[in-house]
Amino acid sequence: MIDDLPEGLMARHLADDDHLRVLAVLDTWWGGLKGEAGSTERALLLPRLYFQHFTTTSFLVERGGGEIAAFLVGLLSQAEPETAYVHFVGVDPALHGQGLGRALYRAFFTLARSNGRRYVHCITSPENTASRAFHTRLGFTASAVKPDYDGPGLDRVAFTIDLSAHPVATPSVY
């Protein structure tokens, strides 16, 4: 499904049964960012509905033994026909720097293009400096911090990439 994964990893689309497995890795992978409030926030951002209704636009990467290595939850905008949205991405910190996040985004970019989408949007919290740097390296343009974007006290930085202007979005997938 995704050709450019590190050796020993396999990708597939998300399934309903993956919901609790993904939630179980969030706190560890985010290193406790923002404490208990951050833990609750991350869990609330990934309700089961994403694992039921956006399976064909989302990916899960596993090690040979079935252990989760990474995931990407994405969707195609219903309101903006040229837009796709990456809702949530996670990569096991032990695999950072191996191209896994980039491979997931490339797969999503290919999927978005094949569905007539030109733009991909995503957000992150201002405190997540690693995410901000990663998206910038991929070619996303970052907004200024958007206060209360996801509710009171839930500030975000929004990112946009124009797929027609960035060759990084051309992987070998499917």
N, C-alpha and C positions, 0 to 999 in steps of 0.2 A: 504494500500500500504506500509506504514512504521508503524510497530507495536509499536516501542518504543518512540513515541512522547509524550510530556507532554499533560495532559488532556485538552480537548477542541480544540485541533489542528488536522487538517486533511491535508494529503498530496495528491498531484496528480502530473502528468507531466505538464511541462510548455506548454502554448499555445500562439499563435500569439497575442491574446488579452491581454496577461499579460505584454507585452513589456513596454508600457507607465506607467503602474502601478508600475512595478519594478523600472524604472528610477525615478519615483516620490519619492521613499523612500531613495535613495542612499545618498544624501547630509546629511539628518538627521541622518541616521544610521552610517555614517562615521564621524559624528561630525565636518564636515567642513575640514577634513584632507587635507592639502596642499592648502586650500583656493579655489579661483575660478579656478585655473589651475587644482586642484585635482577634482573638480566637472566636468569639461570638460573631463578630462582624464577618469573618471569612466563612464561617458555617452558614450564616444567613444569606450570603451571596451565592451559595450553591445549593439551592433547594432541589429536591428530587426531580422536579419538572424538567430541568435541563437534561437529565439523564433519560428522560422519557420522550421529550418532544424535539430535541436538537441533536439527536444521535448521528444523523447523517452529515452534520456539519461540525462534528466534534471528534476528537481523537484521544486515544489512550495508548501509551507506550508501556510495554511490560518487558521485564527481564525474562529469561527462559523459564524460570520457575513460577511465573505469574505475578511476581512482585511489581508493583507500580513504579515506573521510572519517571513518567511525565504524563501530562494531560493538557489538552486545550479544549475549552468550551467556546464554540463560536456559533454565530447565527447569521442568517441573511435578513437584512432589514425588510420589514413589511411596509414601512412608511417611505423609505427612500430606496428606489429600485436600483440605484448605482452603488449602494452601500452595503458592506458586511461589517460585522462587529465581533471582535474577540472579547468575550466576557471575562474569562478567567484562564490563567495558564499557570502551571506549576511544573518544576523540574527538580528532581531529587538533587539536593546540594552536592552530593558525592559525584554527580555527573555534570556539574556546571563546567563550562569551558570546552565541552566536547561537541558542540554544534547541535545538541538535541533541541533546544528552544528554537533555534534558527530553522531546523528541519520541520518542526511543527508549524511554525509560521509560514514557511514556504508551501507546505501542504495546504494550509488554509487559504493562502493567496491563490493557489492554483484552483482550488474549489470555488473560491469567490469569482475569479475570472471566468470559469466555465459556466457560471450562473449569471454572467453579464454584469458583474460588479467591478467598479473602478476604484472605489475608496474602501479602506478598512480603517475603522475607528477602534480605540480601546482607551481604558483609563487605568490609573494606578493611584495609590495614596502618595502624597508628597514625601512621606517618610521613607518610602521604598526606593531608595537611591539606586539600588542594583537594577530594579525594573526600569527606572527612568533612563539609566545609562544604556541598558540593553535595547530598549525601543529606539533610542536615538541612533545607536549603531546600525540598527536595521533600516534606518532611513525615515522613520516617523518624525513628524514635526510635533513638538510639544506646545501646549498652551501654557499660559500662566496658571498658577494655582487657582482653582475654582472653589471658593468657599461654599460650604454646605451643599455641595453638588449632589450628594446622596442622602441628604438630610442634615439636621443640625449637628455641627461638629464633624461631619464626614466630608472633609475637603478632598478634592481629586485634581490630578493633572490629566488632561485629555490629550490623546495622540491621534494623528491622522497620517495615512500614507496614501499617495496616489499611485496605484499599481502600474499605471501606464508610464510613469516616470522613473521606476526603480527596477533595474534588472535583478536585484537580490531576490525579487519575488518570483524568479523563474527557476524552480527546482525540477528534479526528475521525480515525479510521484505518479502513482496509479499505474 
